[in-house]
């Protein structure tokens, strides 16, 4: 199992992220870094934990731009494999900084991805794909088994990193199929609101996954996905 290190500033998103990943593996560590820093930080390593870069995968949640820019070198020096920078708000990472980090990660042979938001992640490089496979996170996918018009099993093939899909899947068992199931899925989605900014461009992927799973299957099949 790949080791994961979550670096974050104060907020709510990291709490769900850490709780879900730590429910999958004990190889997940978490550190908070300061949010209130000068506009320019001359020595960003002074504000980063000593173990930064040692994990296979580093997830940076809403870090100061100078701290974020320091990560490719740290990860490369300490033989980490990948950097994931979720963008739950368009203001978290500016395009210019993103281009700089991509270039630096290429220089230090570090995989990098900026999913916007995290639940849109479709891995395209080996370590990040391994992370998604082992922790079963990324773009969400559900499979429902319906017997005699009732959901008897809900398998979360791949959850959102915040755990919303897994949480919703567990509450679909026992629901009646058809339009009632679709409405139940939508109600669950609103019961635990997404923490990404409402200004995000991508569609509501969790809602789409729930709707797809709840939509009646083709005749002769009992599994919906």
N, C-alpha and C positions, 0 to 999 in steps of 0.2 A: 504494500500500500504506500503510495506516495505521501511524503510529509508535506504539510501545508502550514504556512505562516500568514496570518491575517494581521495587517497593519491598518489601523483606523484612527480617525479622530472621533470625538464624541458625536453621538447620533443614534438613530434607531435601526437603520438598515443592517449594520454590522452585527447587532444582537441576534437577529433572525438568521443571518448567514452563519455565524459562529455556532449557534445552537444546532442548526441542521447538519452542518459538516461534522461537528463533534459527536453527533448521534450516530454517525456512520463509522468514524474512526477516532482512535485516541492520538493519531498522528497530526492533530490540528492544534497549533498554538496561536495565541492571540496577544497582541500588544497595542495599547493605546499610545499615540504620539500627540504632542501638543497641537492644538488648532490655532491658538493665538500666537503668531510668530511675526517678526518684522517682515516687511515686504520683500527684502532681500536677505537670505540666510547665507552667510559666507562659509560656514562649516556645518553643512546639513547632517553629517554623521554624528555630531554631538547630540542630535535630537532623535536618533534612531537606535533601537535596542541593539545590543552587542551581537545577538544571534541573527540579525537581519541578513538575508541572502543565503543562509545555510540550508533552509528547507528546499525540497524539490520545487515547490510552487509557492511563490509569494503573491498574495492578493492584497492590493493597495486600495483602500477605501477612503476617498476624499482627503488625500494628503496635500500639504502645502506644495506648491509647484517645485520648489528647490529640493525638498525631500524626495519627491517623486522622481525628479531628474537624476538623483544620485543612485537610484536603485539598480539600473542596468549594470553599472560598474561594480557595485557591491555584490550583486548576484553572480556576475561573471567571475569575480575574484574568489568567491567562496563556493563555487561549483554548484550553485543552484541551476535549475533547468528552465524555469519559466516564470513570467510575470503576467499577472492578470490584473487589469485596471478597469473595474466595472464603472460605468458612467450612468448613475441613477439620476443625474441632473446635468443638463448641458453645460452648466457653469463649472462643473468639477474639473474638466480637462479641456484646455483650449487647443484648437487644431495645430498651432505652431509647436506647442509643447509635445503634443502627440507625435508629430513628425520627428522631433528631436529624439524622443525616447525610442521610437522605432529604429532610427539610425544607430543609436547607441547600443540597443539590444542586438542588432545585427553585428556590430563591431565586437561585442563580447560573447557572441554565440548564445544568446538567451532568447528563447521563444517569448513572444509578447502578443497580447490581444487586448482590445478595448471594446468589450461588448456593451452595447448601448440600447437598453439596460442589460443587466447580467443574464436575464432569462432568455436573451436572444442568442446566446453563445452556441455556435456550431463550430467545433474545433477543427482546425486544419493543419495542426502540427503535432508531432508525436507525444510530447510530454503533456500538452494541454488535452489532447484526446485521451491519454491514459488517465488524467485527472477526472475528466468527465465520465469515463467508463467506470472507474473504481468508485467514485462517489455518486455516480448515477445522477448527475446534474447537467444543466444546460437547457436547451430548448425543450420544453416539457412534452411528455407523451404518456398517456394513460391507456390501459386496456381494461375493459369491463367485461365480466362474464354475466350474462343474463339468463336466468332459468325461470321458465313459467312467468315471464313478465316482471321479474324482480332481480335486482342486482345482487348476485351472490358472492361476487369477488371483484375487487378493484385493485389492479396492479399498477403501481406507479413505476413505469419502465424508466422514466427519466424525470426528475423533479426540477422545479426551479431552484436555484441555489439558496433562496431564502426559505425553502421548505413548504411554500404555499400549496403546491400541487400534491405533495404527499399528505398534507393536512386535509385537503379537500377530498382526496381519494378515500381516505379512511372513513369519511362521513357519508359516502355515497352508497355503501353497502346497506341493503335492506330497502332501498328506494325503488319505487315502481318505475318501469321503463316508459318511454314515450315522452310526450311534452312535459309531464310532471318531473321527469328526470332532468331535462334541460333546465327547467326553472329552478330545480334544487341546486344544480351546478352553479347557476348564475347567482343564486342567493348566497351560496357558500363563498363565492368569489368576492362578493360585496361585504361579507361578514368579517373578512380578514383583508382589508384593503391593501393594495400594492403600495409600496413606499417610494416608488420611482416618481419623479416629477410628472405632473400632468401635461407638461409641455413636450414630453418625449415624442419623437416622430414615430417609432415602431408601433405596430398594433398591440393590443392587449393579448399577449401570447398565452397567458394562463387561461383567460376566458375562452380563447380559441381552442385550446387543448381540452378543456372541460366540455365545450359544446361538441367537439368532434367525437369525444368518447361517449357522450350521451345520445348522439344521433343514431337512430335505428340502423342496425347492420343489414347487409344484403340478405335476401331470403336464403335459409338453409344454414346460416351461421349463427353462433350464439355469442361471439366475441365482438366487441366494439373497440375501436382504437382511433 
